[in-house]
Amino acid sequence: MIRGELRVALAGIVSLVTLVAFEAMAVSTAMPVVADELGGLRRYGLAFSLFLTASLLGTVLAGGWADARGPRAPVVAGLVAFAGGLVLCGTAPTFTALLAGRAVSGLGGGLLVVSLYAVVGAVFDEAVRPRVFAWISSAWVLPAVVGPLVAGWLATAWSWRAVFLLVAPLALVVGAVLLPRLWHLGAPAPEAGAPQRTGLLSQRNRALRGFGVAAGAGVAQAGAAALVPLRALPVVSVLVGVAVVVVALPALLPAGTLRADRGLPSVVAVRGLMTAGFMGAEAYVPLMLVLERGMPVTLAGLALTGAAMGWTLGSALQGRQGLRIDRSRLMALGGLLVATSVGLLVLPSLHLLPGLAVLGVWAVGGLGMGLTLSSTSVLTLSMSPPDLRGRHSAALQLSDALGAVIGIGVAGAVFAARLGAAPDLHGGLSGLGSGVPGAGVSSDGGVTFALVFGGLSLVGLLAAVVALRVRPAGGWPDPPAVGSGAASVAGS
């Protein structure tokens, strides 16, 4: 049972996540209109991936910051950046300016998410954390129901700018209510008898590496979006960006993450694979429904509602008291559900399944994400010593954001390449939001979306395989999932 001040703190966290969720739902719904008005269709994917790219830096900064001084300061910095970026987006005169605003909001989002994880680890006992994460996931329910409807109405009947500008002041108000409950949280103390930490990166080194990961990912995305027609500069940009990420990333993750070693490294790896498959597809679901199936923007956005409802259900199921299924198998099931859901999106893309069926199909993917991602959050906190929860939470969120960046970036590169090869797709948005069946349909568009969704479904299958390596070789200690991350500390 969560009582007293803990309930107030949980209410503040859930309220803040609700606003972040509304922003995510609303922006995903309105972005086809934004891209059409500001001439950003070719760079459509960057509106999502740059947000996530900047959040990479935010997650790295917040992890060491929260471990060293507590979560108060990164929460404040995250709120200011998140709200400031929304204002920049809402007043953007060009698509390039909007992308800059999305990057600022992403930096704030990265700071906020990791800081709130550190708050959960510091304030709530291990026994109630699964329920806390279930509540946090439930914060997506109301935005999932009303977000697409409100955003679609604002974007088509009034102005898409209101989608950004209405959220910023509300985020600051909720933050003002939450912060007094965090003021007593200082730097976490090491566990009694814990070994002295060696090999940990300094905050400055972490910041430099985090900047390298974010910059490398950004450079690679920019190059990937311009690969067709094939030119030297975009190719060099992709190669240099990938090289920078490969050099800077490993020291920011638990040792063995890129090899999917057993225990905490596989937990972090699964998180990245799941977001790559799911988020890479979700960014293009509304666009596919509008561009290929001629759906109104509001109706297309409801596909995201189904996913969020499924996500909430999955998170609630994993948070049930007395859960007996092994979490590694639960996560593997989630990966299979995501792979199936993303793969089925090929059918409506090729007009082999009604567009409205996507609402149910995508809810199945959300169910898989709820089962798996909430489980990765629970296991990361359980496997981490108190004085390393910030760093390990940062590693989890870094994997989360980088996975989404890669998924959306690769999908965007395919989309941009096909767009460059078939310029007639540019006219696809002329029927945007009209609701006329078949408005904007092109001969090549369906194949493009089918390629994107088919490839991303394979990533979900890989996540299911890696999830089976989360369980330590000797089985879970007693209590489950506690203490198996010690071997990974040196690489954090």
C-alpha positions as CSV (number, residue, x, y, z in Angstrom):
1,M,0.0,0.0,0.0
2,I,1.3,3.5,-0.9
3,R,0.3,6.0,1.7
4,G,0.8,9.6,2.9
5,E,3.6,11.6,1.3
6,L,4.5,8.7,-0.9
7,R,1.1,8.9,-2.5
8,V,1.5,12.7,-3.1
9,A,5.0,12.1,-4.7
10,L,3.5,9.3,-6.9
11,A,0.7,11.6,-7.9
12,G,3.2,14.3,-8.9
13,I,5.3,11.8,-10.9
14,V,2.2,10.4,-12.7
15,S,0.9,13.9,-13.5
16,L,4.2,14.9,-15.0
17,V,4.4,11.7,-17.1
18,T,0.8,12.3,-18.2
19,L,1.8,15.7,-19.7
20,V,4.8,14.1,-21.4
21,A,2.6,11.4,-22.7
22,F,0.0,13.9,-24.0
23,E,2.8,15.8,-25.8
24,A,4.1,12.5,-27.4
25,M,0.6,11.4,-28.5
26,A,-0.3,14.9,-29.8
27,V,2.9,15.5,-31.7
28,S,2.7,12.1,-33.4
29,T,-0.9,12.8,-34.4
30,A,-0.2,16.4,-35.6
31,M,3.2,15.8,-37.3
32,P,1.8,15.0,-40.8
33,V,0.0,18.4,-40.8
34,V,3.2,20.1,-39.5
35,A,5.4,18.5,-42.2
36,D,2.9,19.5,-44.9
37,E,2.6,23.1,-43.8
38,L,6.4,23.6,-43.2
39,G,7.6,21.5,-46.1
40,G,9.2,18.9,-44.0
41,L,7.9,15.6,-45.5
42,R,11.3,14.4,-46.6
43,R,12.7,15.1,-43.1
44,Y,9.6,13.8,-41.4
45,G,11.5,11.2,-39.3
46,L,13.9,13.7,-37.9
47,A,11.1,15.4,-36.0
48,F,11.0,12.2,-33.8
49,S,14.6,11.0,-34.0
50,L,16.2,14.4,-33.1
51,F,14.0,14.5,-30.0
52,L,15.4,11.1,-29.0
53,T,18.9,12.0,-30.1
54,A,19.0,15.0,-27.8
55,S,17.5,12.8,-25.0
56,L,20.6,10.6,-25.3
57,L,22.7,13.4,-23.9
58,G,20.1,14.2,-21.3
59,T,20.0,10.6,-20.0
60,V,23.8,10.4,-19.7
61,L,24.0,13.8,-17.9
62,A,21.1,12.9,-15.5
63,G,22.5,9.5,-14.5
64,G,25.8,10.7,-13.0
65,W,24.2,13.9,-11.8
66,A,21.5,12.1,-9.8
67,D,24.0,9.7,-8.3
68,A,26.4,12.5,-7.2
69,R,23.9,15.1,-5.9
70,G,20.4,13.6,-5.9
71,P,17.5,14.0,-8.4
72,R,16.4,17.5,-7.6
73,A,18.6,19.6,-9.9
74,P,18.2,17.4,-13.0
75,V,14.4,17.4,-12.5
76,V,14.4,21.2,-12.5
77,A,16.7,21.4,-15.5
78,G,14.7,18.8,-17.4
79,L,11.4,20.7,-16.8
80,V,12.9,24.0,-18.0
81,A,14.4,22.5,-21.2
82,F,11.3,20.4,-22.0
83,A,8.9,23.4,-21.7
84,G,11.3,25.7,-23.5
85,G,11.6,23.3,-26.4
86,L,7.8,23.2,-26.7
87,V,7.7,26.9,-26.9
88,L,10.3,26.9,-29.7
89,C,8.3,24.3,-31.6
90,G,5.1,26.2,-31.2
91,T,6.6,29.4,-32.6
92,A,8.8,27.8,-35.3
93,P,8.7,29.7,-38.7
94,T,10.4,26.8,-40.5
95,F,10.7,23.0,-40.2
96,T,14.4,23.5,-39.4
97,A,13.5,25.7,-36.4
98,L,10.9,23.1,-35.3
99,L,13.6,20.5,-35.4
100,A,15.8,22.6,-33.1
101,G,12.9,22.9,-30.7
102,R,12.4,19.2,-30.7
103,A,16.0,18.7,-29.8
104,V,15.8,21.1,-26.8
105,S,12.6,19.3,-25.6
106,G,14.4,16.0,-26.1
107,L,17.3,17.1,-23.9
108,G,14.8,18.0,-21.1
109,G,12.9,14.7,-21.6
110,G,16.1,12.7,-21.1
111,L,17.0,14.6,-17.9
112,L,13.4,14.1,-16.6
113,V,13.0,10.4,-17.3
114,V,16.3,9.3,-15.6
115,S,15.7,11.6,-12.7
116,L,12.3,10.2,-12.1
117,Y,13.7,6.7,-12.2
118,A,16.2,7.8,-9.5
119,V,13.3,9.2,-7.5
120,V,11.4,5.9,-7.7
121,G,14.5,4.0,-6.6
122,A,15.1,6.3,-3.6
123,V,11.5,6.8,-2.4
124,F,9.7,3.5,-3.0
125,D,10.6,0.1,-1.5
126,E,11.4,-2.8,-3.9
127,A,8.1,-4.6,-3.1
128,V,6.0,-1.8,-4.4
129,R,8.1,-0.7,-7.4
130,P,6.3,-3.0,-10.0
131,R,3.0,-1.2,-9.0
132,V,4.6,2.2,-9.1
133,F,5.8,1.5,-12.7
134,A,2.3,0.2,-13.5
135,W,0.9,3.5,-12.3
136,I,3.4,5.4,-14.4
137,S,2.3,3.4,-17.4
138,S,-1.3,4.1,-16.6
139,A,-0.5,7.8,-17.0
140,W,-0.6,7.2,-20.7
141,V,-4.3,6.1,-20.7
142,L,-6.0,9.5,-20.6
143,P,-3.5,11.1,-23.1
144,A,-4.0,8.0,-25.4
145,V,-7.7,8.5,-25.4
146,V,-8.0,12.3,-25.7
147,G,-4.5,13.2,-27.1
148,P,-5.1,12.2,-30.7
149,L,-8.6,13.6,-30.8
150,V,-7.6,16.9,-29.3
151,A,-4.4,17.2,-31.4
152,G,-6.2,16.2,-34.6
153,W,-8.9,18.8,-33.9
154,L,-6.4,21.5,-33.0
155,A,-4.2,20.8,-36.1
156,T,-7.0,20.8,-38.6
157,A,-9.6,23.2,-37.2
158,W,-7.3,25.7,-35.4
159,S,-3.5,25.5,-35.5
160,W,-1.0,22.7,-34.9
161,R,1.1,25.3,-33.0
162,A,-1.4,25.0,-30.1
163,V,-0.4,21.3,-29.7
164,F,3.0,22.5,-28.4
165,L,2.1,25.8,-26.7
166,L,-0.7,24.4,-24.5
167,V,1.5,21.8,-22.8
168,A,4.5,24.0,-21.8
169,P,2.8,26.0,-18.9
170,L,1.1,22.9,-17.6
171,A,4.4,21.1,-17.3
172,L,5.8,23.9,-15.2
173,V,2.8,24.0,-12.9
174,V,3.0,20.2,-12.2
175,G,6.7,20.5,-11.6
176,A,6.1,23.2,-9.0
177,V,3.8,20.8,-7.2
178,L,6.3,17.9,-7.4
179,L,9.5,19.6,-6.5
180,P,8.8,20.2,-2.8
181,R,8.4,16.5,-2.3
182,L,11.9,15.9,-3.7
183,W,13.8,18.6,-1.8
184,H,14.9,16.2,0.9
185,L,16.5,13.8,-1.5
186,G,20.2,14.1,-1.6
187,A,22.9,11.9,-3.0
188,P,22.3,8.2,-2.3
189,A,24.6,6.5,0.1
190,P,26.5,3.3,-0.8
191,E,25.2,0.1,0.7
192,A,26.8,-1.0,3.9
193,G,29.8,-3.3,3.1
194,A,29.6,-2.5,-0.6
195,P,33.0,-2.7,-2.4
196,Q,34.6,0.6,-3.4
197,R,33.6,1.6,-6.9
198,T,36.5,1.6,-9.3
199,G,36.6,2.2,-13.0
200,L,33.6,4.5,-13.0
201,L,33.6,7.4,-15.5
202,S,33.8,10.9,-14.1
203,Q,30.8,13.1,-14.7
204,R,32.8,15.2,-17.2
205,N,33.9,12.0,-19.1
206,R,30.3,10.8,-19.1
207,A,29.1,14.1,-20.5
208,L,31.7,14.1,-23.2
209,R,30.8,10.6,-24.2
210,G,27.1,11.4,-24.1
211,F,27.7,14.4,-26.3
212,G,29.6,12.1,-28.7
213,V,26.8,9.6,-28.8
214,A,24.2,12.3,-29.4
215,A,26.3,14.2,-32.0
216,G,27.3,11.0,-33.8
217,A,23.7,9.8,-34.0
218,G,22.6,13.2,-35.3
219,V,25.2,13.4,-38.0
220,A,24.4,9.8,-39.1
221,Q,20.7,10.6,-39.3
222,A,21.3,13.7,-41.3
223,G,23.4,11.8,-43.8
224,A,20.9,8.9,-44.0
225,A,18.1,11.2,-44.9
226,A,20.1,12.5,-47.9
227,L,21.6,9.3,-49.2
228,V,19.5,9.4,-52.4
229,P,20.7,10.5,-54.8
230,L,24.0,9.0,-53.8
231,R,26.6,11.6,-52.9
232,A,29.9,11.6,-51.1
233,L,29.0,13.9,-48.2
234,P,25.9,12.0,-46.9
235,V,27.8,8.7,-47.1
236,V,30.7,10.2,-45.1
237,S,28.3,11.7,-42.6
238,V,26.7,8.3,-41.9
239,L,30.1,6.5,-41.6
240,V,31.6,9.2,-39.3
241,G,28.4,9.4,-37.2
242,V,28.3,5.6,-36.7
243,A,32.0,5.5,-35.9
244,V,31.6,8.2,-33.2
245,V,28.7,6.3,-31.6
246,V,30.6,3.0,-31.6
247,V,33.6,4.6,-29.8
248,A,31.6,6.6,-27.2
249,L,28.8,4.3,-26.3
250,P,30.2,1.1,-24.7
251,A,31.6,2.8,-21.6
252,L,28.2,4.3,-20.9
253,L,26.5,0.9,-20.7
254,P,26.9,-2.1,-18.3
255,A,29.9,-4.2,-19.5
256,G,28.7,-6.8,-22.0
257,T,25.5,-5.0,-23.1
258,L,26.5,-5.1,-26.8
259,R,27.2,-8.8,-26.5
260,A,23.9,-9.4,-24.6
261,D,25.7,-11.0,-21.6
262,R,23.4,-12.6,-19.0
263,G,21.8,-10.5,-16.3
264,L,21.7,-6.7,-16.4
265,P,23.5,-6.3,-19.8
266,S,20.7,-8.3,-21.5
267,V,18.1,-6.2,-19.7
268,V,19.6,-3.1,-21.2
269,A,20.0,-4.7,-24.6
270,V,16.4,-5.8,-24.7
271,R,15.2,-2.3,-23.9
272,G,17.0,-0.9,-27.0
273,L,15.8,-3.6,-29.3
274,M,12.2,-3.3,-28.3
275,T,12.1,0.5,-28.8
276,A,14.0,0.2,-32.1
277,G,11.3,-2.2,-33.5
278,F,8.2,-0.5,-31.9
279,M,9.1,3.2,-32.0
280,G,10.6,2.9,-35.4
281,A,7.2,1.6,-36.7
282,E,5.0,3.9,-34.6
283,A,6.5,7.1,-36.0
284,Y,5.2,6.0,-39.4
285,V,1.8,4.5,-38.5
286,P,-0.2,7.8,-38.6
287,L,1.6,8.8,-41.8
288,M,0.9,5.5,-43.5
289,L,-2.8,5.7,-42.6
290,V,-3.1,9.3,-43.8
291,L,-0.9,9.0,-46.9
292,E,-1.8,5.5,-48.0
293,R,-5.3,4.9,-46.7
294,G,-6.6,8.5,-46.9
295,M,-7.7,8.6,-43.2
296,P,-8.4,11.9,-41.4
297,V,-5.5,12.9,-39.1
298,T,-7.7,12.5,-36.0
299,L,-8.7,8.9,-36.9
300,A,-5.2,8.0,-37.8
301,G,-4.0,9.2,-34.5
302,L,-6.4,6.8,-32.7
303,A,-4.1,3.9,-33.7
304,L,-1.7,5.4,-31.0
305,T,-4.6,5.2,-28.5
306,G,-4.9,1.5,-29.0
307,A,-1.2,1.0,-28.5
308,A,-1.2,3.1,-25.3
309,M,-4.2,1.1,-23.9
310,G,-2.4,-2.2,-24.7
311,W,0.8,-0.8,-23.1
312,T,-1.0,0.1,-19.9
313,L,-2.7,-3.4,-19.7
314,G,0.7,-5.1,-20.2
315,S,2.3,-2.9,-17.5
316,A,-0.5,-3.7,-15.1
317,L,-0.2,-7.4,-15.7
318,Q,3.5,-7.4,-15.0
319,G,2.9,-5.4,-11.8
320,R,0.4,-7.9,-10.3
321,Q,1.2,-9.2,-6.8
322,G,2.2,-12.8,-6.8
323,L,3.3,-12.9,-10.4
324,R,4.8,-16.3,-11.0
325,I,6.0,-16.3,-14.6
326,D,9.7,-15.7,-15.0
327,R,10.3,-12.1,-16.1
328,S,12.7,-13.3,-18.8
329,R,10.0,-15.3,-20.4
330,L,7.5,-12.5,-19.9
331,M,9.8,-10.2,-21.8
332,A,10.3,-12.7,-24.5
333,L,6.5,-12.9,-24.9
334,G,6.5,-9.1,-25.2
335,G,9.1,-9.3,-28.0
336,L,7.0,-11.8,-29.9
337,L,3.9,-9.7,-29.6
338,V,5.7,-6.6,-30.9
339,A,7.3,-8.5,-33.8
340,T,3.8,-9.9,-34.8
341,S,2.1,-6.5,-34.5
342,V,4.8,-4.7,-36.5
343,G,4.8,-7.4,-39.1
344,L,1.0,-7.3,-39.6
345,L,1.3,-3.6,-40.5
346,V,2.6,-4.7,-43.8
347,L,-0.9,-5.9,-44.8
348,P,-2.8,-2.5,-44.5
349,S,0.2,-0.8,-46.1
350,L,-0.4,-3.0,-49.2
351,H,-4.2,-2.6,-49.0
352,L,-4.5,-6.3,-47.9
353,L,-6.2,-5.4,-44.6
354,P,-8.6,-2.5,-43.8
355,G,-7.0,0.6,-42.4
356,L,-9.2,0.5,-39.3
357,A,-7.7,-2.9,-38.4
358,V,-4.5,-1.1,-37.5
359,L,-6.1,0.1,-34.2
360,G,-6.4,-3.5,-33.0
361,V,-3.1,-4.6,-34.5
362,W,-1.2,-1.8,-32.8
363,A,-2.8,-2.5,-29.5
364,V,-1.2,-5.9,-29.5
365,G,2.2,-4.3,-30.0
366,G,1.5,-1.9,-27.1
367,L,0.6,-4.9,-24.9
368,G,4.0,-6.4,-25.7
369,M,5.8,-3.2,-24.9
370,G,4.0,-2.9,-21.5
371,L,5.0,-6.4,-20.5
372,T,8.6,-5.9,-21.5
373,L,9.6,-2.3,-20.8
374,S,8.1,-2.1,-17.3
375,S,9.9,-5.4,-16.5
376,T,13.2,-3.9,-17.7
377,S,12.6,-1.0,-15.3
378,V,11.9,-3.2,-12.3
379,L,14.9,-5.5,-13.0
380,T,17.3,-2.6,-13.5
381,L,16.5,-1.0,-10.1
382,S,16.5,-4.5,-8.4
383,M,19.9,-5.4,-9.9
384,S,21.5,-2.1,-9.1
385,P,23.2,-1.0,-5.8
386,P,21.6,2.2,-4.5
387,D,24.6,4.4,-5.4
388,L,24.5,3.2,-9.0
389,R,20.8,3.3,-9.7
390,G,21.2,6.7,-11.5
391,R,23.9,5.4,-13.8
392,H,22.1,2.1,-14.5
393,S,18.8,3.9,-15.1
394,A,20.6,6.2,-17.4
395,A,22.1,3.2,-19.3
396,L,18.6,1.8,-19.6
397,Q,17.2,5.0,-20.9
398,L,20.2,5.5,-23.2
399,S,19.5,2.1,-24.7
400,D,15.8,3.0,-25.0
401,A,16.4,6.3,-26.8
402,L,19.3,5.1,-29.0
403,G,17.2,2.1,-30.0
404,A,14.3,4.4,-31.0
405,V,16.8,6.7,-32.8
406,I,18.2,3.8,-34.8
407,G,14.7,2.4,-35.6
408,I,13.3,5.7,-36.7
409,G,16.5,6.7,-38.4
410,V,16.7,3.5,-40.5
411,A,13.0,3.8,-41.3
412,G,13.4,7.4,-42.3
413,A,16.4,6.6,-44.5
414,V,14.3,4.0,-46.4
415,F,11.4,6.4,-46.6
416,A,13.6,9.3,-47.8
417,A,15.3,7.0,-50.4
418,R,12.1,5.8,-51.8
419,L,10.7,9.4,-51.8
420,G,13.8,10.5,-53.8
421,A,13.3,7.7,-56.2
422,A,9.5,8.3,-56.6
423,P,8.9,12.1,-56.4
424,D,5.2,11.5,-57.0
425,L,4.9,10.6,-53.4
426,H,5.3,14.2,-52.6
427,G,1.8,14.8,-53.7
428,G,0.5,12.3,-51.3
429,L,-0.2,14.9,-48.6
430,S,-2.5,16.9,-50.9
431,G,-5.5,14.9,-49.5
432,L,-4.2,15.2,-45.9
433,G,-7.0,14.9,-43.4
434,S,-9.7,14.9,-46.1
435,G,-11.1,11.5,-45.0
436,V,-11.6,10.7,-48.7
437,P,-10.9,7.0,-49.2
438,G,-7.8,6.6,-51.2
439,A,-6.8,10.2,-51.0
440,G,-3.1,10.5,-51.6
441,V,-2.5,6.9,-52.5
442,S,0.5,6.3,-54.7
443,S,1.8,3.2,-56.4
444,D,5.1,3.2,-54.5
445,G,3.9,4.4,-51.1
446,G,2.5,1.1,-49.9
447,V,5.7,-0.8,-50.8
448,T,7.8,1.7,-49.0
449,F,5.8,1.3,-45.8
450,A,5.8,-2.5,-46.2
451,L,9.6,-2.5,-46.4
452,V,9.9,-0.4,-43.2
453,F,7.4,-2.4,-41.2
454,G,8.7,-5.8,-42.4
455,G,12.3,-5.0,-41.5
456,L,11.4,-3.6,-38.0
457,S,9.4,-6.8,-37.2
458,L,12.6,-8.8,-37.3
459,V,14.1,-6.5,-34.5
460,G,11.2,-7.5,-32.3
461,L,12.1,-11.2,-32.8
462,L,15.7,-10.5,-31.9
463,A,14.5,-8.8,-28.7
464,A,12.5,-12.0,-27.8
465,V,15.7,-14.1,-28.2
466,V,17.9,-11.8,-26.1
467,A,15.2,-11.6,-23.4
468,L,15.8,-15.3,-22.6
469,R,19.4,-14.3,-21.5
470,V,18.1,-11.9,-18.9
471,R,17.8,-14.7,-16.3
472,P,21.3,-15.3,-14.7
473,A,22.9,-18.7,-15.5
474,G,22.5,-19.9,-11.9
475,G,18.8,-18.7,-11.6
476,W,17.4,-15.8,-9.7
477,P,18.7,-15.1,-6.2
478,D,16.2,-14.8,-3.4
479,P,14.4,-12.5,-3.6
480,P,14.1,-12.6,-7.4
481,A,16.1,-10.3,-9.6
482,V,18.3,-8.9,-6.7
483,G,22.0,-8.7,-6.8
484,S,22.8,-10.1,-10.3
485,G,24.1,-6.9,-11.6
486,A,27.3,-6.6,-9.6
487,A,29.5,-8.0,-12.3
488,S,28.4,-5.3,-14.6
489,V,29.3,-2.4,-12.3
490,A,32.8,-1.8,-13.6
491,G,31.6,-0.9,-17.1
492,S,29.0,1.6,-16.0
